[in-house]
Amino acid sequence: MDFFARVAFDIILIAPFIVFLFQALSRWAGAGFNSLQSETIFAKLTVLAFMVSGCAATVTLVLLSVLDLSHIRLLSEAWFQVDHYSFHWSFIADKLSLLFCMLIAALVSLIGTFSQRYLHQDPGFFRFYLLLTLFGFSALILATAGTLEVVFFGWELIGLASALLISFFNERPQPLYCGLRTYVTYRLCDVGLLLAVVLSHFGHGTGSFVAGEGEWFLTLPVPHAEYQLLAITLLLLWASIGKSGLYPLGDWLPRAMEGPTPSSAIFYGAISVHLGVFLLLRISPLFEASLLCSTLLIIVGFVTALHATFVGRAQTDVKTVLAYASMTQIGIIVMEIGLGFPTLAVVHMVGHAFLRTLQILRSPNILHDRHQLEQAMGEVLPRTGSHLEKMVPAKLQPWLYRAALERGHIDTILVDYVAGGFLRITRFFDHLEKRWANFLTGSKSSEEVS
């Protein structure tokens, strides 16, 4: 039985990987894919791969319960070794990872089926399915990662697939700008995950997830030194802030809606935005061990939910409203983790992922449905949620509305003061370097020539 459980666990990753290789090699070889039959093959392969992966995850979870095992670990031989450090491909199957694998497989299969008609005869049809398969495979890697190093590998692949799908309509400049903006935010926060990997090895000699006392999922061992606990936990929180669109770096999330509606649904309504939450769930015992970190996590979640609620109510397009609605729910889920309710957070995360996927997929039809309903009723539908405005004094309402319409001025602060400050410093040193190089070579700069 243990053998069958390991085989089923292998299939979770192998099935999407084989399909991704086939799709990538087919595109690289320049095979002609223009017919309806070719589109059907590409789409069906993606759907089939993740249906098989989801079934394998379900079988693995059942066998874990039957065999009364807490987890299964697959460990490869060392790929490389430097002094006392060696890198292994390590994958784990516990209840948390398998539940997330089932969620990923179900939603990727759903999006794969939906997109076959939605993107029919689109010039980027095959590119979309290649990136969708890459994203799903990368998410499965992250979900089953047995070490922080493997988490980082899947984390980076997901960031790459996200940026490429946001800029999917590359004939327009706006999607390209939004894709680049998202990728820069990802890279900025990925530094936290990379530093956490290094510190975890310095702290307790390993980045592997282990069985925690009284926990139903594997987690990082709690460092003995308080400063190491604070550093690792806060760095991983920083990485999650960028990936899950938490305050103050969540303004990339509405911009990510520039991509196709199916990718917006699975990335920024269902899976990608919950990856930071998944990481926080995985390390939740570290937050429980530090009052400061858990308090900070609650504050981040509360501010995110409050900010997204008010900003979302002032937006004028459906997908942006849904993006801020996702931020609101993610903020609440983060608060649940900080308060010590990881099981509640898992249930909330799964329910929110399915609901938001449905809403974003239906977003092109929402206005049409609303107009039909108003015509049938013979009146304008009443606006809901006005109790929120009534809680604010009348004198503050115009100011609050303007701030919400400007998305809390977060863009202005980040671009003009944070990023702008760094750019001014780098331009200053670039100017000095050019003057020094011109002095050494005896040539004149373009400024001196003009």
KOLNUZA-964419 format. One line per field, with one value per residue (C-alpha): x, y, z. Coordinates in steps of 0.25 Angstrom, whole numbers, plus 5000, padded with zeros to 4 digits. Each point is the difference from the previous one (the first is absolute). Layout:
BEGIN
xx	(X / ...) $
yy	(Y / ...) $
zz	(Z / ...) $
This chain:
BEGIN
xx	(5000 / 5011 / 5006 / 4987 / 4999 / 5014 / 4996 / 4988 / 5008 / 5010 / 4989 / 4995 / 5012 / 5004 / 4987 / 5000 / 5015 / 4999 / 4989 / 5008 / 5012 / 4992 / 4994 / 5013 / 5007 / 4989 / 5001 / 5015 / 5000 / 4991 / 4989 / 4988 / 4988 / 4990 / 4988 / 4988 / 5005 / 5014 / 4993 / 4992 / 5012 / 5008 / 4988 / 4996 / 5014 / 5001 / 4986 / 5004 / 5013 / 4994 / 4988 / 5010 / 5008 / 4988 / 4995 / 5014 / 5000 / 4987 / 5005 / 5012 / 4992 / 4991 / 5012 / 5006 / 4988 / 4999 / 5014 / 5000 / 5012 / 5002 / 5008 / 5008 / 5013 / 5007 / 5015 / 5010 / 5015 / 5008 / 5000 / 5012 / 5008 / 5008 / 5008 / 4989 / 4988 / 4994 / 4987 / 4990 / 4987 / 4990 / 4985 / 4990 / 4985 / 4993 / 4985 / 5003 / 5008 / 4991 / 4987 / 5007 / 5004 / 4986 / 4996 / 5010 / 4997 / 4985 / 5001 / 5011 / 4991 / 4988 / 5007 / 5006 / 4986 / 4994 / 5012 / 4998 / 4988 / 5004 / 5013 / 4996 / 5008 / 5008 / 5014 / 5005 / 4992 / 5011 / 5009 / 4989 / 4999 / 5015 / 5000 / 4988 / 5007 / 5013 / 4992 / 4992 / 5013 / 5008 / 4988 / 5000 / 5015 / 4998 / 4989 / 5008 / 5013 / 5008 / 5010 / 5000 / 5010 / 4990 / 4989 / 5009 / 5001 / 4985 / 4998 / 5009 / 4994 / 4986 / 5005 / 5005 / 4987 / 4992 / 5007 / 5000 / 4985 / 4997 / 5007 / 4993 / 4994 / 5014 / 4995 / 4996 / 5010 / 4991 / 5000 / 5015 / 5002 / 4991 / 5007 / 5013 / 4995 / 4995 / 5013 / 5008 / 4991 / 5002 / 5015 / 5001 / 4992 / 5007 / 5013 / 4993 / 4998 / 5014 / 5006 / 4991 / 5005 / 5014 / 4997 / 4992 / 5013 / 5008 / 4990 / 4997 / 5008 / 4989 / 4989 / 4991 / 4986 / 4998 / 4989 / 4996 / 4995 / 4985 / 4999 / 4992 / 5010 / 5016 / 5006 / 5014 / 5006 / 5000 / 5013 / 5005 / 5006 / 4989 / 5007 / 5001 / 4985 / 4997 / 5009 / 4995 / 4985 / 5000 / 5008 / 4990 / 4989 / 5006 / 5001 / 4985 / 4996 / 5005 / 4994 / 4986 / 4999 / 4999 / 5001 / 5008 / 5005 / 4987 / 4997 / 5006 / 4988 / 4990 / 5010 / 5001 / 4986 / 5006 / 5002 / 4989 / 4988 / 5003 / 5015 / 4994 / 4991 / 5010 / 5012 / 4994 / 4987 / 5003 / 5014 / 5012 / 4994 / 4999 / 5014 / 5005 / 4989 / 5004 / 5014 / 4995 / 4992 / 5012 / 5008 / 4988 / 5007 / 5011 / 4990 / 4993 / 5014 / 5002 / 4990 / 5006 / 5000 / 4985 / 4996 / 5007 / 4993 / 4986 / 5003 / 5004 / 4988 / 4991 / 5005 / 5000 / 4985 / 4996 / 5008 / 4995 / 4985 / 5000 / 5008 / 4992 / 4987 / 5005 / 5005 / 4992 / 5003 / 4996 / 5014 / 5006 / 4989 / 5002 / 5015 / 4998 / 4989 / 5011 / 5010 / 4989 / 4998 / 5015 / 5002 / 4989 / 5007 / 5013 / 4993 / 4995 / 5014 / 5005 / 4989 / 5004 / 4989 / 5008 / 4988 / 4990 / 5010 / 5001 / 4985 / 4998 / 5011 / 4994 / 4986 / 5005 / 5009 / 4988 / 4990 / 5010 / 5003 / 4985 / 4998 / 5012 / 4996 / 4986 / 5005 / 4998 / 4985 / 4997 / 4996 / 4991 / 4994 / 4998 / 4993 / 4991 / 4996 / 4997 / 4991 / 4993 / 4997 / 4997 / 5010 / 5014 / 5006 / 5003 / 5014 / 5005 / 5010 / 4996 / 5001 / 5016 / 4998 / 4991 / 5010 / 5009 / 4997 / 4994 / 5012 / 5010 / 4992 / 5005 / 5014 / 4999 / 4993 / 5012 / 5010 / 4993 / 4999 / 5015 / 5002 / 5005 / 5011 / 5009 / 5005 / 5004 / 5008 / 5007 / 5003 / 5004 / 5006 / 5005 / 5003 / 5003 / 5010 / 5008 / 4999 / 5006 / 5011 / 5004 / 4999 / 5010 / 5010 / 4998 / 5003 / 5013 / 5004 / 4999 / 5008 / 5011 / 5000 / 5001 / 5011 / 5008 / 4998 / 5002 / 4986 / 4989 / 4986 / 4988 / 4997 / 5013 / 4999 / 4986) $
yy	(5000 / 5009 / 4998 / 5003 / 5013 / 5004 / 4997 / 5008 / 5012 / 4999 / 5001 / 5013 / 5007 / 4991 / 5001 / 5015 / 5000 / 4990 / 5009 / 5012 / 4994 / 4995 / 5014 / 5007 / 4991 / 5001 / 5015 / 5000 / 4991 / 5009 / 4990 / 5006 / 5002 / 5008 / 4991 / 4997 / 4986 / 5005 / 5010 / 4988 / 4992 / 5010 / 5004 / 4985 / 4997 / 5011 / 4996 / 4985 / 5002 / 5008 / 4991 / 4988 / 5008 / 5004 / 4985 / 4996 / 5010 / 4995 / 4986 / 5004 / 5007 / 4988 / 4990 / 5010 / 4998 / 4985 / 4998 / 5010 / 5008 / 5014 / 5003 / 4994 / 5005 / 4998 / 5004 / 5000 / 4998 / 5012 / 5008 / 5009 / 5002 / 5012 / 4997 / 4996 / 5004 / 4990 / 5003 / 4989 / 5000 / 4997 / 4999 / 4997 / 4995 / 5004 / 5005 / 5014 / 4998 / 4990 / 5008 / 5012 / 4990 / 4996 / 5015 / 5003 / 4988 / 5003 / 5014 / 4998 / 4990 / 5009 / 5012 / 4991 / 4995 / 5014 / 5007 / 4990 / 5008 / 5013 / 5001 / 4992 / 5005 / 5010 / 5002 / 4997 / 4988 / 4990 / 5010 / 5001 / 4985 / 4998 / 5011 / 4994 / 4987 / 5006 / 5007 / 4988 / 4992 / 5011 / 5001 / 4985 / 5001 / 5011 / 4993 / 4987 / 5006 / 4993 / 5012 / 5015 / 4998 / 4992 / 5010 / 5011 / 4993 / 4998 / 5015 / 5005 / 4992 / 5005 / 5014 / 4999 / 4993 / 5011 / 5012 / 4993 / 4998 / 5014 / 5005 / 4990 / 5010 / 5006 / 5008 / 5011 / 5007 / 5000 / 4985 / 5000 / 5011 / 4993 / 4987 / 5006 / 5008 / 4987 / 4992 / 5012 / 4998 / 4985 / 5002 / 5010 / 4991 / 4987 / 5005 / 4998 / 4985 / 4998 / 5007 / 4991 / 4987 / 5005 / 5004 / 4986 / 4993 / 5009 / 4999 / 4985 / 4994 / 4996 / 5006 / 4988 / 4999 / 4991 / 4994 / 5011 / 4996 / 5000 / 5004 / 4993 / 5005 / 5001 / 5013 / 5007 / 4997 / 5011 / 5007 / 5000 / 5014 / 5011 / 5009 / 4988 / 4998 / 5014 / 5001 / 4988 / 5002 / 5015 / 4997 / 4989 / 5010 / 5010 / 4990 / 4996 / 5015 / 5001 / 4987 / 5001 / 5015 / 5005 / 5014 / 5008 / 4993 / 4995 / 5010 / 4991 / 4991 / 5009 / 5002 / 4985 / 5000 / 5005 / 4985 / 4991 / 4997 / 4986 / 5003 / 5011 / 4990 / 4989 / 5009 / 5012 / 4994 / 4986 / 4994 / 5011 / 5010 / 4988 / 4995 / 5011 / 4995 / 4986 / 5003 / 5007 / 4988 / 4991 / 5008 / 5004 / 4993 / 5011 / 5011 / 4993 / 5000 / 5015 / 5010 / 5011 / 4993 / 4995 / 5014 / 5006 / 4989 / 5004 / 5015 / 4997 / 4992 / 5010 / 5012 / 4992 / 4997 / 5014 / 5006 / 4991 / 5001 / 5015 / 5001 / 4989 / 5008 / 5012 / 4992 / 5000 / 4987 / 4986 / 4993 / 5011 / 4999 / 4985 / 5002 / 5009 / 4990 / 4989 / 5009 / 5002 / 4985 / 4997 / 5010 / 4993 / 4987 / 5005 / 5005 / 4986 / 4995 / 5010 / 4998 / 4985 / 4994 / 4993 / 4990 / 5011 / 5007 / 4988 / 4998 / 5015 / 5000 / 4988 / 5006 / 5014 / 4994 / 4993 / 5011 / 5011 / 4991 / 4999 / 5015 / 5004 / 4990 / 5006 / 5014 / 5003 / 4996 / 5007 / 5014 / 4993 / 4992 / 5012 / 5008 / 4988 / 4999 / 5015 / 4999 / 4989 / 5007 / 5013 / 5008 / 5002 / 4990 / 5006 / 5002 / 4991 / 5002 / 5015 / 4997 / 5002 / 5014 / 5003 / 4997 / 5011 / 5015 / 5008 / 5010 / 4988 / 4993 / 5008 / 4999 / 4985 / 4999 / 5007 / 4992 / 4987 / 5004 / 5003 / 4986 / 5006 / 5008 / 4987 / 5002 / 5014 / 4996 / 4988 / 5006 / 5014 / 4998 / 4986 / 4995 / 5015 / 5002 / 4987 / 5005 / 5013 / 4994 / 4990 / 5011 / 5009 / 4988 / 4997 / 5015 / 4999 / 4987 / 5006 / 5013 / 4991 / 4991 / 5012 / 5006 / 4988 / 4998 / 5015 / 5000 / 5010 / 4996 / 5003 / 5011 / 5007 / 4998 / 5006) $
zz	(5000 / 5003 / 4986 / 4994 / 5008 / 4995 / 4985 / 5001 / 5006 / 4988 / 4990 / 5006 / 4995 / 4988 / 4992 / 4998 / 4998 / 4988 / 4994 / 5002 / 4993 / 4988 / 4999 / 5001 / 4990 / 4990 / 5000 / 5000 / 4988 / 4993 / 4998 / 4993 / 5009 / 4994 / 4998 / 5009 / 5003 / 5004 / 5010 / 5005 / 5002 / 5008 / 5009 / 5003 / 5003 / 5011 / 5006 / 5000 / 5006 / 5012 / 5001 / 5002 / 5010 / 5008 / 5000 / 5005 / 5011 / 5004 / 5000 / 5008 / 5011 / 5001 / 5002 / 5010 / 5008 / 4998 / 5004 / 5011 / 4995 / 5003 / 4987 / 4988 / 4997 / 4986 / 5000 / 4989 / 5000 / 5002 / 4987 / 5005 / 5013 / 5005 / 5013 / 5010 / 4991 / 4990 / 4992 / 4999 / 4992 / 5012 / 4999 / 5011 / 5000 / 5012 / 5002 / 4997 / 4988 / 4994 / 5003 / 4992 / 4989 / 4998 / 5000 / 4989 / 4992 / 5000 / 4997 / 4989 / 4993 / 5001 / 4994 / 4989 / 4996 / 5001 / 4992 / 4988 / 4995 / 5006 / 4992 / 4988 / 4988 / 5008 / 4995 / 5014 / 5003 / 5001 / 5007 / 5011 / 5002 / 5001 / 5011 / 5007 / 5000 / 5005 / 5011 / 5005 / 5000 / 5008 / 5010 / 5002 / 5003 / 5010 / 5007 / 5001 / 5003 / 5011 / 5002 / 4999 / 4988 / 4992 / 5005 / 4994 / 4986 / 4999 / 5005 / 4989 / 4989 / 5004 / 5000 / 4986 / 4995 / 5006 / 4994 / 4986 / 5001 / 5005 / 4987 / 4992 / 4991 / 4996 / 4988 / 5011 / 5009 / 5012 / 5003 / 4998 / 5010 / 5010 / 4998 / 5002 / 5013 / 5005 / 4998 / 5006 / 5013 / 5000 / 4999 / 5011 / 5009 / 4996 / 5006 / 5014 / 4996 / 4995 / 5013 / 5008 / 4994 / 5003 / 5015 / 5002 / 4997 / 5009 / 5011 / 5001 / 4988 / 4991 / 4992 / 5000 / 5005 / 5012 / 5008 / 5011 / 5013 / 5000 / 4986 / 4988 / 4990 / 4999 / 5003 / 5002 / 5014 / 5009 / 5002 / 5015 / 4998 / 5001 / 4989 / 4990 / 5003 / 4997 / 4988 / 4993 / 5003 / 4996 / 4987 / 4996 / 5003 / 4991 / 4989 / 5002 / 5000 / 4986 / 4995 / 5006 / 4997 / 5015 / 5004 / 4997 / 4987 / 4995 / 4990 / 4989 / 5001 / 4993 / 4989 / 4999 / 4994 / 4987 / 4996 / 4994 / 5009 / 5002 / 5005 / 5009 / 5006 / 5003 / 5004 / 5007 / 5005 / 5003 / 5001 / 4998 / 5011 / 5010 / 4998 / 5010 / 5010 / 4997 / 5005 / 5012 / 5003 / 4999 / 5010 / 5009 / 5012 / 4999 / 5001 / 5012 / 5007 / 4998 / 5006 / 4992 / 4987 / 5002 / 5004 / 4987 / 4992 / 5005 / 4998 / 4985 / 4998 / 5006 / 4993 / 4987 / 5002 / 5004 / 4988 / 4990 / 5005 / 4999 / 4987 / 4993 / 5003 / 4991 / 4988 / 4987 / 4993 / 5004 / 5000 / 5008 / 5010 / 5001 / 5001 / 5013 / 5005 / 4999 / 5008 / 5010 / 5002 / 5000 / 5011 / 5009 / 4997 / 5004 / 5013 / 5003 / 4999 / 5009 / 5010 / 5000 / 4992 / 4988 / 4998 / 4998 / 4991 / 4991 / 4999 / 4997 / 4990 / 4992 / 5000 / 4996 / 4989 / 4993 / 5002 / 4995 / 4988 / 4996 / 5002 / 4991 / 4989 / 5000 / 5001 / 4985 / 5002 / 5013 / 4994 / 4990 / 5010 / 5009 / 4989 / 4997 / 5014 / 5001 / 4987 / 5006 / 5013 / 4994 / 5010 / 5003 / 5010 / 5013 / 5004 / 5011 / 5012 / 5002 / 5015 / 4998 / 4996 / 5011 / 5010 / 4995 / 5003 / 4989 / 5000 / 4998 / 4989 / 4988 / 5005 / 5002 / 4986 / 4993 / 5008 / 4996 / 4985 / 5000 / 5007 / 5012 / 4993 / 5002 / 4985 / 5002 / 5013 / 4994 / 4987 / 5004 / 5013 / 5002 / 4985 / 4996 / 5011 / 4996 / 4986 / 5003 / 5008 / 4989 / 4989 / 5009 / 5001 / 4985 / 4997 / 5009 / 4993 / 4986 / 5004 / 5006 / 4988 / 4991 / 5008 / 4999 / 4985 / 4997 / 4992 / 5002 / 5005 / 4992 / 5010 / 4997 / 4985 / 5000) $
